[in-house]
Amino acid sequence: MEQATRVGNRLLAALPPADFALLAPHLRKVELRHDAVLVRSGDKIEHLSFPCSGAIALIMELPNGQTAATAVIGNDGAVGLLTALGPTRSPMTAVVRVAGTALQISPARFHAALERSAALRGLVQLLARALMTQIQHVAACNALHSVEARLARWLLHIHDRMEGCGDVLPLTQETLSELLGVRRTTVTHVVSALRASRALKSNRRGHLEIDRQRLEAVACECYKVMSRRIDRIVSQDAVRLLHAAPARNGCPPPDFPFAKTDS
């Protein structure tokens, strides 16, 4: 529990101390500013980002300019995971939707640690499973459920990653349109419907105040199913990392020497 608090990212915190020590000297703590683009679709992935707080949306961009979210990443995941498979370009755009902080590391440094740690290889597998689980559920939900239910699901996923920041989400209608892959006019109608059901208390410019209990009633079953499965991967399955083979050339427990947060 102490390591989880000090590290911030739940999966990094699950690593045995010796394995985390392989990463710690190379992790740089950075601010995740609202609306910042971490990587664009087609760009080379320059670093892996392990969020400690905040929420990052993975956005698929089509040639005609349309967009739709495929996943939301918080302190239960990472952005840039594909670099674990080798040098590659990002298939999606990653945009910060709720400000926070993250621990970043270069692909080269991560690969060097990966070769020495069975636990890190297990970490990559967990991250891949959690992300694939979310993407598969989003795809099914987009095909089968109403826009109102889908928006409620996204709002709940984002709220889950705000942890103690209240019930006001910093989301514009443009952002909601991007998340849902629908026109702004559709977003206006959906927001009005959620206000009528009192799942949204207010929607002043750039902010949505939610009533979580009512929002859960509007959301489709995908929200609870997806959350439960991802939490099982991140919480229960991550414990298995503690029983992985120790890192080669055993390292002492890290003193969390993260570089100063970028401003």
C-alpha positions, 0 to 999 in steps of 0.5 A, a space after each residue: 500500500 505504501 508503494 502504491 501511494 508513493 508511486 501513483 500508478 497502480 501497475 508500477 506499484 505492483 512490481 517487486 521492489 527489485 524490478 521497480 528499481 530497474 525503472 525508477 532512476 529513469 522515470 520522469 514525473 511530468 504534468 498532464 495538462 488539460 487537452 495536451 496531446 501526448 502522441 498523435 496517430 502516425 507519430 513515433 512513440 517517444 516515451 511510455 507514460 504511466 499516469 498517476 492521476 488524471 485521465 487520457 483518452 485514446 482517440 481513433 481518427 478516420 481519414 474523413 476527420 471523424 473521431 471516436 474514443 476507444 479507451 480512457 486510461 488512468 492510473 490503472 494503465 499506460 500510454 505507449 505500450 506498443 513500444 514494448 513490441 519494438 519501435 513503432 508509430 502510434 495507431 491512435 491519438 492520446 489526449 489528456 482529458 482530465 489534468 494530472 501527473 504521469 511517470 514517463 520513460 523512454 522506450 530504450 530504457 524500458 526495453 533494457 529493464 524488460 530484458 532483465 525482469 520477468 515481472 516487467 514482462 508480466 506487467 506488459 501482458 497485464 497492460 495489454 489485457 486491460 487495454 484490449 478488454 476496454 477496447 472490445 467492450 467499447 466496440 460492442 457498446 458502440 454497436 449495441 447501445 444508445 448514445 445516452 447510455 454510451 455517454 453515461 458510460 464515458 462520464 463514469 469512466 472519466 469520473 472514476 479516474 478523477 479520485 476525490 476531485 468532486 462531481 464536476 467534469 472538465 469536458 466541453 461539448 466538442 470533447 463529448 462529440 470526439 468521445 462519442 463519434 457523433 455531431 455536436 448537435 447530437 451531443 446537445 440533444 443527449 446532454 439535454 436528455 441527461 439533464 431531464 433525467 437529472 443525471 446531469 445537474 448542470 452543463 455550464 460551458 466546459 464543465 459537466 456536474 454529474 449525479 453519479 447514482 442517476 448516471 449509473 442508472 442511465 449507463 448500460 451494463 457495459 460500464 459495470 462489466 468493463 470496470 469489474 473486469 479491468 479492476 480484476 486484471 489490475 488488482 487481483 492478477 497484478 498480485 501474481 507479479 509479486 511471485 515472478 522471477 526476481 530481476 537479474 543482478 538484483 537491485 536494492 529497493 528504489 528510493 523513488 528518485 523521480 526527476 522534478 515534474 515538468 512545468 
